[in-house]
Each structure stands twice: as C-alpha cells, then as structure tokens.
Amino acid sequence: MATRWKIKFALSLVVLLQSCSWHNFAPTTGAGIGAGVGSLGGAGGAIAGGLAGGAIGQIIEKSSESENANKVKALEALSKGDAQALIEAGLADQKGWIEKTLDGIFDLMIIAGVGFALWNFIPIFYSRYLHRKQKEKD
C-alpha cells in the first residue's frame, strides 16, 4: 500500500515536471514569499511585499534563457529573410503547457520503447551466441 502512493507520486512528478521551468512559477512564488515576509509589518507590509515579490518574479520570468534564445533565433531569421525559420521560431513560442507535456511524454515513450527492445533482444542474441559457441565446442 505504501509503495502505491510512491509510484503515483513519482509518475505525477514525471508528468508535471517534464517541460516546466521554474521561471514559470517565479511571479507566484515571489509574490507569496514577499507577502509572507511583508506580513511581519502588518497588512500594508504584506501588500507591499507581495507587489515587490511579484515584480521580482516577473523580472525572473522574463529573463528566462529559453525565451531569450527564441528571440535571438527570430531576430536572426528576420535579418536573413528566412521565412521558414521565422515561422518555426514563432510556433515555438505558441506551444502551451499541454503541448510541451505531450512532447515530453512522447520522448519518454520513445526512450521506454528503446529500453524495452534492448531488454528483450539482447538476451536473445546473447543466448544465440552462447548456443553457437557451445555447438562449436562439441
């Protein structure tokens, strides 16, 4: 019974953390931490701390390296006049949480499929090798 919840927890972590960046949660986390610290000064301090933390979180979110890399690719494509690369750069920004998660799940399924094939075929080939070796020995 105890292992069942561990398995569910691990699988939910795999699904939830497959394509999420901590930059996405920075504004909410910053606002929560800022409001918590500001609450030591009363209601006004909590409001000010929440606003300051949210602002810092927004700055952290906007300074994400992946977003900056996509903007650099788009600018390079624009300067070179490459329409296809410009469209691809724009589509990369349009992927939502669901699409990114599905991409991660598909990657995980490919890795699992390769592992499954290796798990099944390596023993078959090794046993054929041993059988051939034993046949030569006799």
The first five atom37 places (N, CA, C, CB, O) and aatype in JSON, in Angstrom:
{
  "aatype": [12, 0, 16, 1, 17, 11, 9, 11, 13, 0, 10, 15, 10, 19, 19, 10, 10, 5, 15, 4, 15, 17, 8, 2, 13, 0, 14, 16, 16, 7, 0, 7, 9, 7, 0, 7, 19, 7, 15, 10, 7, 7, 0, 7, 7, 0, 9, 0, 7, 7, 10, 0, 7, 7, 0, 9, 7, 5, 9, 9, 6, 11, 15, 15, 6, 15, 6, 2, 0, 2, 11, 19, 11, 0, 10, 6, 0, 10, 15, 11, 7, 3, 0, 5, 0, 10, 9, 6, 0, 7, 10, 0, 3, 5, 11, 7, 17, 9, 6, 11, 16, 10, 3, 7, 9, 13, 3, 10, 12, 9, 9, 0, 7, 19, 7, 13, 0, 10, 17, 2, 13, 9, 14, 9, 13, 18, 15, 1, 18, 10, 8, 1, 11, 5, 11, 6, 11, 3],
  "atom_mask": [
    [1, 1, 1, 1, 1],
    [1, 1, 1, 1, 1],
    [1, 1, 1, 1, 1],
    [1, 1, 1, 1, 1],
    [1, 1, 1, 1, 1],
    [1, 1, 1, 1, 1],
    [1, 1, 1, 1, 1],
    [1, 1, 1, 1, 1],
    [1, 1, 1, 1, 1],
    [1, 1, 1, 1, 1],
    [1, 1, 1, 1, 1],
    [1, 1, 1, 1, 1],
    [1, 1, 1, 1, 1],
    [1, 1, 1, 1, 1],
    [1, 1, 1, 1, 1],
    [1, 1, 1, 1, 1],
    [1, 1, 1, 1, 1],
    [1, 1, 1, 1, 1],
    [1, 1, 1, 1, 1],
    [1, 1, 1, 1, 1],
    [1, 1, 1, 1, 1],
    [1, 1, 1, 1, 1],
    [1, 1, 1, 1, 1],
    [1, 1, 1, 1, 1],
    [1, 1, 1, 1, 1],
    [1, 1, 1, 1, 1],
    [1, 1, 1, 1, 1],
    [1, 1, 1, 1, 1],
    [1, 1, 1, 1, 1],
    [1, 1, 1, 0, 1],
    [1, 1, 1, 1, 1],
    [1, 1, 1, 0, 1],
    [1, 1, 1, 1, 1],
    [1, 1, 1, 0, 1],
    [1, 1, 1, 1, 1],
    [1, 1, 1, 0, 1],
    [1, 1, 1, 1, 1],
    [1, 1, 1, 0, 1],
    [1, 1, 1, 1, 1],
    [1, 1, 1, 1, 1],
    [1, 1, 1, 0, 1],
    [1, 1, 1, 0, 1],
    [1, 1, 1, 1, 1],
    [1, 1, 1, 0, 1],
    [1, 1, 1, 0, 1],
    [1, 1, 1, 1, 1],
    [1, 1, 1, 1, 1],
    [1, 1, 1, 1, 1],
    [1, 1, 1, 0, 1],
    [1, 1, 1, 0, 1],
    [1, 1, 1, 1, 1],
    [1, 1, 1, 1, 1],
    [1, 1, 1, 0, 1],
    [1, 1, 1, 0, 1],
    [1, 1, 1, 1, 1],
    [1, 1, 1, 1, 1],
    [1, 1, 1, 0, 1],
    [1, 1, 1, 1, 1],
    [1, 1, 1, 1, 1],
    [1, 1, 1, 1, 1],
    [1, 1, 1, 1, 1],
    [1, 1, 1, 1, 1],
    [1, 1, 1, 1, 1],
    [1, 1, 1, 1, 1],
    [1, 1, 1, 1, 1],
    [1, 1, 1, 1, 1],
    [1, 1, 1, 1, 1],
    [1, 1, 1, 1, 1],
    [1, 1, 1, 1, 1],
    [1, 1, 1, 1, 1],
    [1, 1, 1, 1, 1],
    [1, 1, 1, 1, 1],
    [1, 1, 1, 1, 1],
    [1, 1, 1, 1, 1],
    [1, 1, 1, 1, 1],
    [1, 1, 1, 1, 1],
    [1, 1, 1, 1, 1],
    [1, 1, 1, 1, 1],
    [1, 1, 1, 1, 1],
    [1, 1, 1, 1, 1],
    [1, 1, 1, 0, 1],
    [1, 1, 1, 1, 1],
    [1, 1, 1, 1, 1],
    [1, 1, 1, 1, 1],
    [1, 1, 1, 1, 1],
    [1, 1, 1, 1, 1],
    [1, 1, 1, 1, 1],
    [1, 1, 1, 1, 1],
    [1, 1, 1, 1, 1],
    [1, 1, 1, 0, 1],
    [1, 1, 1, 1, 1],
    [1, 1, 1, 1, 1],
    [1, 1, 1, 1, 1],
    [1, 1, 1, 1, 1],
    [1, 1, 1, 1, 1],
    [1, 1, 1, 0, 1],
    [1, 1, 1, 1, 1],
    [1, 1, 1, 1, 1],
    [1, 1, 1, 1, 1],
    [1, 1, 1, 1, 1],
    [1, 1, 1, 1, 1],
    [1, 1, 1, 1, 1],
    [1, 1, 1, 1, 1],
    [1, 1, 1, 0, 1],
    [1, 1, 1, 1, 1],
    [1, 1, 1, 1, 1],
    [1, 1, 1, 1, 1],
    [1, 1, 1, 1, 1],
    [1, 1, 1, 1, 1],
    [1, 1, 1, 1, 1],
    [1, 1, 1, 1, 1],
    [1, 1, 1, 1, 1],
    [1, 1, 1, 0, 1],
    [1, 1, 1, 1, 1],
    [1, 1, 1, 0, 1],
    [1, 1, 1, 1, 1],
    [1, 1, 1, 1, 1],
    [1, 1, 1, 1, 1],
    [1, 1, 1, 1, 1],
    [1, 1, 1, 1, 1],
    [1, 1, 1, 1, 1],
    [1, 1, 1, 1, 1],
    [1, 1, 1, 1, 1],
    [1, 1, 1, 1, 1],
    [1, 1, 1, 1, 1],
    [1, 1, 1, 1, 1],
    [1, 1, 1, 1, 1],
    [1, 1, 1, 1, 1],
    [1, 1, 1, 1, 1],
    [1, 1, 1, 1, 1],
    [1, 1, 1, 1, 1],
    [1, 1, 1, 1, 1],
    [1, 1, 1, 1, 1],
    [1, 1, 1, 1, 1],
    [1, 1, 1, 1, 1],
    [1, 1, 1, 1, 1],
    [1, 1, 1, 1, 1],
    [1, 1, 1, 1, 1]
  ],
  "atom_positions": [
    [[0.81, -1.18, 0.0], [0.0, 0.0, 0.0], [0.86, 1.26, 0.0], [-0.93, -0.01, 1.19], [0.54, 2.25, -0.66]],
    [[1.96, 1.21, 0.75], [2.81, 2.4, 0.83], [3.52, 2.65, -0.49], [3.84, 2.24, 1.96], [3.8, 3.8, -0.84]],
    [[3.82, 1.61, -1.23], [4.53, 1.82, -2.49], [3.6, 2.36, -3.57], [5.16, 0.52, -2.95], [4.07, 2.99, -4.52]],
    [[2.29, 2.12, -3.46], [1.35, 2.59, -4.47], [1.35, 4.12, -4.54], [-0.07, 2.06, -4.16], [1.38, 4.68, -5.63]],
    [[1.32, 4.79, -3.41], [1.32, 6.25, -3.43], [2.66, 6.79, -3.89], [0.97, 6.81, -2.05], [2.73, 7.86, -4.49]],
    [[3.74, 6.04, -3.6], [5.06, 6.48, -4.06], [5.13, 6.43, -5.59], [6.17, 5.61, -3.45], [5.68, 7.32, -6.22]],
    [[4.57, 5.38, -6.16], [4.56, 5.24, -7.6], [3.7, 6.34, -8.24], [4.03, 3.85, -8.01], [4.1, 6.95, -9.23]],
    [[2.53, 6.59, -7.66], [1.67, 7.64, -8.18], [2.34, 9.0, -8.07], [0.33, 7.66, -7.44], [2.25, 9.82, -8.98]],
    [[3.02, 9.24, -6.96], [3.72, 10.5, -6.76], [4.84, 10.66, -7.78], [4.28, 10.58, -5.34], [5.01, 11.74, -8.35]],
    [[5.61, 9.6, -8.0], [6.71, 9.67, -8.97], [6.19, 9.9, -10.38], [7.55, 8.38, -8.92], [6.75, 10.69, -11.13]],
    [[5.11, 9.21, -10.75], [4.55, 9.4, -12.09], [3.97, 10.8, -12.26], [3.46, 8.36, -12.35], [4.11, 11.4, -13.33]],
    [[3.34, 11.32, -11.22], [2.81, 12.68, -11.34], [3.93, 13.7, -11.44], [1.91, 13.02, -10.15], [3.8, 14.7, -12.14]],
    [[5.05, 13.46, -10.75], [6.2, 14.36, -10.88], [6.77, 14.31, -12.29], [7.28, 13.99, -9.85], [7.16, 15.34, -12.84]],
    [[6.83, 13.12, -12.86], [7.35, 12.99, -14.23], [6.48, 13.78, -15.19], [7.42, 11.5, -14.65], [7.0, 14.47, -16.07]],
    [[5.16, 13.68, -15.04], [4.25, 14.38, -15.93], [4.32, 15.89, -15.7], [2.82, 13.89, -15.74], [4.38, 16.67, -16.66]],
    [[4.31, 16.29, -14.44], [4.26, 17.72, -14.14], [5.58, 18.44, -14.43], [3.89, 17.92, -12.71], [5.57, 19.6, -14.84]],
    [[6.69, 17.78, -14.21], [7.98, 18.44, -14.35], [8.66, 18.15, -15.67], [8.87, 18.05, -13.23], [9.84, 18.47, -15.85]],
    [[7.95, 17.55, -16.59], [8.54, 17.17, -17.87], [9.0, 18.38, -18.67], [7.55, 16.37, -18.67], [10.09, 18.37, -19.24]],
    [[8.18, 19.4, -18.71], [8.56, 20.53, -19.55], [8.41, 21.87, -18.83], [7.74, 20.54, -20.8], [8.47, 22.92, -19.47]],
    [[8.23, 21.84, -17.56], [8.04, 23.08, -16.82], [9.39, 23.66, -16.41], [7.16, 22.86, -15.59], [10.32, 22.93, -16.06]],
    [[9.46, 24.96, -16.45], [10.64, 25.66, -15.98], [10.25, 26.38, -14.7], [11.19, 26.65, -17.05], [9.11, 26.81, -14.54]],
    [[11.18, 26.5, -13.81], [10.87, 27.19, -12.55], [10.62, 28.66, -12.8], [12.0, 27.01, -11.54], [10.04, 29.35, -11.96]],
    [[11.06, 29.16, -13.97], [10.8, 30.56, -14.31], [9.3, 30.83, -14.43], [11.51, 30.92, -15.63], [8.85, 31.95, -14.16]],
    [[8.52, 29.82, -14.83], [7.08, 30.0, -14.96], [6.41, 30.27, -13.62], [6.47, 28.78, -15.6], [5.4, 30.96, -13.56]],
    [[6.96, 29.73, -12.55], [6.36, 29.87, -11.23], [6.98, 31.01, -10.42], [6.5, 28.58, -10.46], [6.57, 31.24, -9.28]],
    [[7.94, 31.71, -10.99], [8.66, 32.75, -10.25], [7.75, 33.9, -9.79], [9.77, 33.29, -11.1], [7.89, 34.34, -8.65]],
    [[6.83, 34.42, -10.61], [5.99, 35.52, -10.12], [5.11, 35.12, -8.94], [5.12, 36.04, -11.24], [4.97, 35.87, -7.97]],
    [[4.51, 33.94, -9.04], [3.64, 33.49, -7.95], [4.44, 33.23, -6.69], [2.88, 32.23, -8.36], [4.04, 33.63, -5.6]],
    [[5.57, 32.55, -6.84], [6.42, 32.26, -5.69], [6.95, 33.54, -5.08], [7.57, 31.34, -6.09], [6.96, 33.69, -3.86]],
    [[7.4, 34.46, -5.92], [7.92, 35.74, -5.42], [6.87, 36.52, -4.66], [0.0, 0.0, 0.0], [7.15, 37.1, -3.61]],
    [[5.65, 36.55, -5.2], [4.58, 37.27, -4.53], [4.23, 36.62, -3.19], [3.33, 37.34, -5.42], [4.0, 37.32, -2.2]],
    [[4.2, 35.3, -3.17], [3.89, 34.61, -1.91], [4.95, 34.84, -0.85], [0.0, 0.0, 0.0], [4.64, 35.12, 0.31]],
    [[6.21, 34.72, -1.24], [7.3, 34.94, -0.29], [7.33, 36.4, 0.16], [8.65, 34.54, -0.92], [7.52, 36.68, 1.34]],
    [[7.14, 37.33, -0.79], [7.14, 38.75, -0.45], [6.01, 39.11, 0.5], [0.0, 0.0, 0.0], [6.21, 39.86, 1.45]],
    [[4.83, 38.56, 0.26], [3.69, 38.83, 1.14], [3.91, 38.2, 2.51], [2.4, 38.31, 0.52], [3.53, 38.79, 3.53]],
    [[4.5, 37.02, 2.54], [4.78, 36.38, 3.83], [5.75, 37.17, 4.66], [0.0, 0.0, 0.0], [5.55, 37.36, 5.86]],
    [[6.81, 37.64, 4.03], [7.8, 38.44, 4.76], [7.2, 39.8, 5.12], [9.09, 38.63, 3.91], [7.43, 40.31, 6.22]],
    [[6.44, 40.38, 4.2], [5.84, 41.68, 4.46], [4.77, 41.65, 5.52], [0.0, 0.0, 0.0], [4.47, 42.68, 6.14]],
    [[4.17, 40.48, 5.75], [3.12, 40.38, 6.76], [3.65, 40.62, 8.17], [2.45, 39.02, 6.69], [2.87, 40.88, 9.09]],
    [[4.95, 40.54, 8.33], [5.53, 40.86, 9.64], [5.3, 42.33, 9.97], [7.03, 40.54, 9.66], [5.29, 42.71, 11.14]],
    [[5.1, 43.15, 8.95], [4.86, 44.58, 9.15], [3.38, 44.94, 9.11], [0.0, 0.0, 0.0], [3.04, 46.12, 9.12]],
    [[2.51, 43.97, 9.07], [1.08, 44.23, 9.04], [0.51, 44.08, 7.65], [0.0, 0.0, 0.0], [1.16, 43.56, 6.74]],
    [[-0.75, 44.56, 7.5], [-1.45, 44.4, 6.22], [-0.79, 45.21, 5.12], [-2.92, 44.83, 6.37], [-0.65, 44.72, 3.99]],
    [[-0.37, 46.42, 5.42], [0.29, 47.25, 4.42], [1.62, 46.64, 3.99], [0.0, 0.0, 0.0], [1.96, 46.68, 2.81]],
    [[2.35, 46.08, 4.93], [3.62, 45.43, 4.6], [3.42, 44.2, 3.74], [0.0, 0.0, 0.0], [4.23, 43.92, 2.86]],
    [[2.32, 43.47, 3.99], [2.02, 42.28, 3.19], [1.7, 42.67, 1.75], [0.86, 41.49, 3.8], [2.13, 42.01, 0.81]],
    [[0.94, 43.74, 1.6], [0.6, 44.2, 0.24], [1.86, 44.66, -0.49], [-0.43, 45.36, 0.3], [2.1, 44.28, -1.63]],
    [[2.67, 45.48, 0.19], [3.9, 45.96, -0.44], [4.86, 44.82, -0.74], [4.58, 47.0, 0.46], [5.47, 44.79, -1.81]],
    [[4.99, 43.89, 0.19], [5.88, 42.74, -0.02], [5.4, 41.86, -1.16], [0.0, 0.0, 0.0], [6.21, 41.36, -1.95]],
    [[4.09, 41.66, -1.25], [3.53, 40.86, -2.34], [3.75, 41.5, -3.69], [0.0, 0.0, 0.0], [4.09, 40.83, -4.66]],
    [[3.56, 42.82, -3.74], [3.8, 43.54, -5.0], [5.27, 43.49, -5.39], [3.33, 44.99, -4.89], [5.6, 43.28, -6.56]],
    [[6.14, 43.7, -4.42], [7.58, 43.67, -4.72], [8.02, 42.27, -5.14], [8.38, 44.14, -3.49], [8.79, 42.11, -6.09]],
    [[7.55, 41.26, -4.44], [7.91, 39.88, -4.79], [7.38, 39.48, -6.15], [0.0, 0.0, 0.0], [8.07, 38.8, -6.91]],
    [[6.15, 39.91, -6.47], [5.59, 39.63, -7.79], [6.38, 40.31, -8.89], [0.0, 0.0, 0.0], [6.59, 39.74, -9.96]],
    [[6.81, 41.55, -8.64], [7.61, 42.27, -9.63], [8.95, 41.59, -9.86], [7.84, 43.72, -9.19], [9.39, 41.44, -11.0]],
    [[9.58, 41.17, -8.78], [10.86, 40.46, -8.92], [10.65, 39.14, -9.65], [11.5, 40.2, -7.53], [11.48, 38.74, -10.47]],
    [[9.54, 38.45, -9.36], [9.23, 37.21, -10.06], [9.01, 37.43, -11.55], [0.0, 0.0, 0.0], [9.42, 36.61, -12.36]],
    [[8.35, 38.55, -11.9], [8.16, 38.87, -13.32], [9.49, 39.11, -14.02], [7.26, 40.1, -13.48], [9.69, 38.69, -15.16]],
    [[10.39, 39.78, -13.33], [11.72, 40.03, -13.9], [12.45, 38.71, -14.12], [12.56, 40.96, -12.99], [13.09, 38.51, -15.15]],
    [[12.35, 37.81, -13.16], [13.0, 36.5, -13.29], [12.38, 35.72, -14.44], [12.88, 35.69, -11.98], [13.09, 35.07, -15.22]],
    [[11.06, 35.78, -14.56], [10.38, 35.04, -15.63], [10.77, 35.57, -17.01], [8.86, 35.12, -15.46], [10.99, 34.79, -17.94]],
    [[10.86, 36.86, -17.14], [11.18, 37.45, -18.44], [12.65, 37.29, -18.81], [10.82, 38.91, -18.45], [13.01, 37.41, -19.98]],
    [[13.49, 37.01, -17.83], [14.91, 36.85, -18.13], [15.27, 35.39, -18.39], [15.76, 37.38, -16.98], [16.44, 35.01, -18.33]],
    [[14.27, 34.58, -18.68], [14.48, 33.16, -18.96], [15.37, 32.99, -20.19], [13.13, 32.45, -19.17], [15.16, 33.66, -21.2]],
    [[16.33, 32.12, -20.11], [17.27, 31.91, -21.21], [16.59, 31.32, -22.44], [18.39, 30.99, -20.77], [16.96, 31.65, -23.57]],
    [[15.61, 30.46, -22.24], [14.94, 29.84, -23.39], [14.16, 30.88, -24.18], [14.01, 28.71, -22.93], [14.14, 30.84, -25.41]],
    [[13.51, 31.81, -23.48], [12.79, 32.86, -24.2], [13.76, 33.75, -24.95], [11.95, 33.69, -23.23], [13.5, 34.13, -26.09]],
    [[14.88, 34.08, -24.32], [15.86, 34.92, -24.99], [16.45, 34.22, -26.2], [16.97, 35.31, -24.02], [16.71, 34.85, -27.22]],
    [[16.68, 32.91, -26.09], [17.22, 32.16, -27.23], [16.23, 32.16, -28.39], [17.55, 30.7, -26.8], [16.62, 32.29, -29.55]],
    [[14.93, 32.02, -28.08], [13.92, 32.05, -29.14], [13.87, 33.43, -29.8], [12.54, 31.68, -28.58], [13.69, 33.53, -31.01]],
    [[14.02, 34.48, -29.01], [14.0, 35.83, -29.58], [15.22, 36.06, -30.46], [13.96, 36.89, -28.46], [15.12, 36.72, -31.5]],
    [[16.37, 35.53, -30.06], [17.58, 35.67, -30.88], [17.4, 34.93, -32.21], [18.82, 35.12, -30.12], [17.78, 35.44, -33.26]],
    [[16.83, 33.72, -32.16], [16.59, 32.97, -33.4], [15.64, 33.73, -34.32], [16.01, 31.58, -33.08], [15.84, 33.78, -35.53]],
    [[14.6, 34.31, -33.74], [13.64, 35.06, -34.55], [14.3, 36.28, -35.19], [12.44, 35.49, -33.7], [14.04, 36.59, -36.35]],
    [[15.14, 36.97, -34.44], [15.81, 38.14, -35.0], [16.8, 37.77, -36.1], [16.53, 38.9, -33.9], [16.92, 38.47, -37.1]],
    [[17.51, 36.65, -35.91], [18.43, 36.19, -36.94], [17.68, 35.82, -38.21], [19.26, 34.99, -36.45], [18.1, 36.15, -39.32]],
    [[16.56, 35.13, -38.05], [15.76, 34.75, -39.21], [15.19, 35.97, -39.91], [14.62, 33.82, -38.8], [15.11, 36.01, -41.14]],
    [[14.8, 36.97, -39.13], [14.26, 38.19, -39.7], [15.33, 38.95, -40.48], [13.68, 39.07, -38.61], [15.06, 39.49, -41.55]],
    [[16.55, 39.0, -39.92], [17.62, 39.73, -40.6], [18.09, 39.01, -41.87], [18.8, 39.92, -39.65], [18.54, 39.65, -42.81]],
    [[17.99, 37.68, -41.89], [18.41, 36.92, -43.07], [17.28, 36.78, -44.09], [18.9, 35.54, -42.66], [17.52, 36.38, -45.23]],
    [[16.06, 37.1, -43.68], [14.93, 36.96, -44.59], [14.45, 35.53, -44.73], [0.0, 0.0, 0.0], [13.81, 35.19, -45.72]],
    [[14.76, 34.7, -43.74], [14.37, 33.29, -43.78], [12.98, 33.15, -43.17], [15.4, 32.4, -43.0], [12.81, 33.16, -41.95]],
    [[11.98, 33.02, -44.03], [10.58, 32.98, -43.57], [10.27, 31.7, -42.81], [9.63, 33.12, -44.76], [9.56, 31.74, -41.81]],
    [[10.81, 30.57, -43.27], [10.52, 29.3, -42.61], [11.06, 29.29, -41.18], [11.13, 28.13, -43.4], [10.37, 28.85, -40.26]],
    [[12.28, 29.77, -40.99], [12.85, 29.82, -39.64], [12.08, 30.79, -38.76], [14.33, 30.21, -39.69], [11.94, 30.56, -37.56]],
    [[11.59, 31.86, -39.33], [10.8, 32.84, -38.58], [9.48, 32.23, -38.12], [10.54, 34.1, -39.44], [9.04, 32.47, -37.0]],
    [[8.86, 31.44, -38.99], [7.6, 30.77, -38.62], [7.85, 29.74, -37.52], [6.96, 30.09, -39.84], [7.08, 29.65, -36.57]],
    [[8.94, 28.97, -37.65], [9.26, 27.97, -36.62], [9.55, 28.62, -35.28], [10.45, 27.13, -37.06], [9.15, 28.1, -34.24]],
    [[10.25, 29.75, -35.29], [10.53, 30.46, -34.05], [9.25, 30.98, -33.42], [11.5, 31.61, -34.29], [9.11, 30.97, -32.19]],
    [[8.32, 31.42, -34.23], [7.04, 31.89, -33.72], [6.19, 30.76, -33.17], [0.0, 0.0, 0.0], [5.49, 30.93, -32.17]],
    [[6.25, 29.61, -33.81], [5.47, 28.46, -33.33], [6.04, 27.91, -32.02], [5.44, 27.37, -34.38], [5.29, 27.38, -31.2]],
    [[7.34, 28.03, -31.82], [7.93, 27.56, -30.58], [7.39, 28.35, -29.4], [9.46, 27.66, -30.64], [7.23, 27.81, -28.3]],
    [[7.11, 29.64, -29.61], [6.54, 30.45, -28.54], [5.09, 30.1, -28.27], [6.66, 31.93, -28.88], [4.6, 30.33, -27.17]],
    [[4.4, 29.55, -29.24], [2.97, 29.28, -29.12], [2.67, 27.96, -28.42], [2.35, 29.28, -30.48], [1.51, 27.69, -28.1]],
    [[3.68, 27.14, -28.17], [3.42, 25.87, -27.51], [3.0, 26.12, -26.07], [4.66, 24.95, -27.55], [3.67, 26.83, -25.32]],
    [[1.89, 25.54, -25.71], [1.38, 25.68, -24.35], [1.89, 24.57, -23.46], [0.0, 0.0, 0.0], [2.72, 23.75, -23.86]],
    [[1.38, 24.55, -22.25], [1.8, 23.56, -21.27], [1.45, 22.16, -21.73], [1.16, 23.84, -19.91], [2.24, 21.23, -21.56]],
    [[0.27, 22.0, -22.31], [-0.18, 20.67, -22.75], [0.72, 20.15, -23.86], [-1.64, 20.72, -23.24], [1.13, 18.99, -23.81]],
    [[1.04, 20.98, -24.85], [1.88, 20.53, -25.96], [3.28, 20.17, -25.47], [1.97, 21.61, -27.03], [3.86, 19.17, -25.91]],
    [[3.82, 20.98, -24.58], [5.16, 20.68, -24.05], [5.14, 19.39, -23.24], [5.67, 21.84, -23.19], [6.08, 18.6, -23.32]],
    [[4.09, 19.19, -22.47], [3.98, 17.96, -21.68], [3.84, 16.75, -22.59], [2.79, 18.04, -20.72], [4.47, 15.72, -22.35]],
    [[3.02, 16.87, -23.63], [2.86, 15.75, -24.57], [4.17, 15.45, -25.29], [1.76, 16.07, -25.59], [4.5, 14.29, -25.52]],
    [[4.91, 16.49, -25.66], [6.22, 16.26, -26.27], [7.14, 15.51, -25.32], [6.86, 17.6, -26.69], [7.86, 14.6, -25.73]],
    [[7.11, 15.88, -24.07], [7.93, 15.18, -23.07], [7.5, 13.74, -22.88], [0.0, 0.0, 0.0], [8.33, 12.85, -22.73]],
    [[6.18, 13.51, -22.89], [5.67, 12.14, -22.74], [6.06, 11.31, -23.96], [4.14, 12.14, -22.56], [6.43, 10.14, -23.82]],
    [[5.97, 11.9, -25.16], [6.36, 11.16, -26.36], [7.85, 10.82, -26.32], [6.04, 11.98, -27.64], [8.24, 9.72, -26.7]],
    [[8.68, 11.75, -25.86], [10.11, 11.46, -25.72], [10.33, 10.34, -24.72], [10.88, 12.72, -25.28], [11.16, 9.46, -24.94]],
    [[9.59, 10.38, -23.63], [9.7, 9.33, -22.61], [9.26, 7.98, -23.17], [8.87, 9.7, -21.37], [9.85, 6.95, -22.84]],
    [[8.21, 7.97, -24.0], [7.75, 6.73, -24.61], [8.78, 6.17, -25.59], [6.41, 6.95, -25.32], [8.95, 4.95, -25.67]],
    [[9.45, 7.03, -26.32], [10.49, 6.57, -27.24], [11.64, 5.94, -26.46], [11.01, 7.74, -28.12], [12.14, 4.88, -26.83]],
    [[12.06, 6.59, -25.39], [13.13, 6.04, -24.56], [12.71, 4.71, -23.96], [13.52, 7.03, -23.44], [13.5, 3.77, -23.92]],
    [[11.46, 4.62, -23.49], [10.96, 3.37, -22.93], [10.89, 2.28, -23.99], [9.58, 3.57, -22.29], [11.19, 1.12, -23.7]],
    [[10.5, 2.63, -25.21], [10.45, 1.65, -26.3], [11.82, 1.11, -26.65], [0.0, 0.0, 0.0], [11.99, -0.09, -26.87]],
    [[12.81, 1.99, -26.71], [14.18, 1.55, -26.99], [14.68, 0.66, -25.85], [15.13, 2.77, -27.18], [15.31, -0.37, -26.1]],
    [[14.41, 1.05, -24.62], [14.81, 0.23, -23.48], [14.13, -1.14, -23.49], [0.0, 0.0, 0.0], [14.75, -2.15, -23.18]],
    [[12.85, -1.16, -23.86], [12.11, -2.42, -23.93], [12.69, -3.33, -25.0], [10.63, -2.16, -24.22], [12.83, -4.54, -24.8]],
    [[13.03, -2.75, -26.15], [13.61, -3.56, -27.23], [14.96, -4.13, -26.8], [13.78, -2.72, -28.51], [15.24, -5.3, -27.04]],
    [[15.78, -3.3, -26.17], [17.08, -3.79, -25.7], [16.89, -4.87, -24.64], [17.92, -2.64, -25.13], [17.61, -5.87, -24.63]],
    [[15.94, -4.66, -23.75], [15.68, -5.62, -22.66], [15.3, -6.99, -23.23], [14.55, -5.09, -21.73], [15.64, -8.02, -22.65]],
    [[14.59, -7.0, -24.35], [14.14, -8.26, -24.93], [15.12, -8.86, -25.92], [12.82, -8.06, -25.6], [15.26, -10.08, -25.96]],
    [[15.79, -8.05, -26.71], [16.6, -8.61, -27.79], [18.04, -8.92, -27.39], [16.62, -7.65, -28.94], [18.64, -9.82, -27.98]],
    [[18.59, -8.24, -26.45], [19.97, -8.55, -26.02], [20.06, -9.97, -25.47], [20.45, -7.54, -24.96], [20.99, -10.69, -25.84]],
    [[19.14, -10.42, -24.59], [19.24, -11.82, -24.14], [19.07, -12.84, -25.27], [18.18, -12.08, -23.09], [19.69, -13.9, -25.25]],
    [[18.24, -12.51, -26.25], [18.05, -13.44, -27.38], [19.35, -13.59, -28.16], [16.92, -12.94, -28.32], [19.77, -14.7, -28.46]],
    [[19.97, -12.46, -28.5], [21.23, -12.53, -29.26], [22.35, -13.16, -28.44], [21.64, -11.14, -29.72], [23.18, -13.88, -28.99]],
    [[22.39, -12.89, -27.14], [23.42, -13.47, -26.3], [23.23, -14.98, -26.18], [23.4, -12.82, -24.91], [24.22, -15.72, -26.21]],
    [[22.0, -15.44, -26.06], [21.77, -16.89, -25.97], [22.1, -17.57, -27.31], [20.29, -17.19, -25.57], [22.6, -18.69, -27.31]],
    [[21.83, -16.91, -28.43], [22.22, -17.47, -29.72], [23.74, -17.58, -29.82], [21.68, -16.61, -30.87], [24.27, -18.57, -30.33]],
    [[24.44, -16.55, -29.33], [25.9, -16.57, -29.33], [26.42, -17.72, -28.47], [26.45, -15.23, -28.82], [27.32, -18.45, -28.88]],
    [[25.84, -17.88, -27.27], [26.29, -18.98, -26.4], [25.97, -20.33, -27.01], [25.64, -18.86, -25.01], [26.77, -21.26, -26.91]],
    [[24.82, -20.46, -27.65], [24.44, -21.72, -28.28], [25.41, -22.06, -29.43], [22.99, -21.65, -28.81], [25.84, -23.2, -29.56]],
    [[25.74, -21.07, -30.24], [26.68, -21.27, -31.33], [28.06, -21.63, -30.79], [26.77, -20.01, -32.2], [28.74, -22.51, -31.33]],
    [[28.47, -20.98, -29.73], [29.77, -21.26, -29.11], [29.81, -22.67, -28.56], [30.06, -20.26, -28.01], [30.82, -23.36, -28.7]],
    [[28.71, -23.11, -27.92], [28.65, -24.46, -27.38], [28.63, -25.5, -28.5], [27.42, -24.63, -26.48], [29.2, -26.58, -28.36]],
    [[27.98, -25.16, -29.61], [27.9, -26.08, -30.73], [29.29, -26.28, -31.35], [26.92, -25.56, -31.79], [29.65, -27.39, -31.74]],
    [[30.08, -25.18, -31.43], [31.45, -25.27, -31.97], [32.35, -26.06, -31.03], [32.04, -23.85, -32.19], [33.27, -26.75, -31.47]],
    [[32.07, -25.96, -29.74], [32.89, -26.65, -28.75], [32.7, -28.16, -28.83], [32.56, -26.15, -27.35], [33.64, -28.92, -28.62]],
    [[31.48, -28.61, -29.12], [31.17, -30.05, -29.17], [31.65, -30.64, -30.43], [29.7, -30.31, -29.03], [31.48, -31.84, -30.65]]
  ]
}
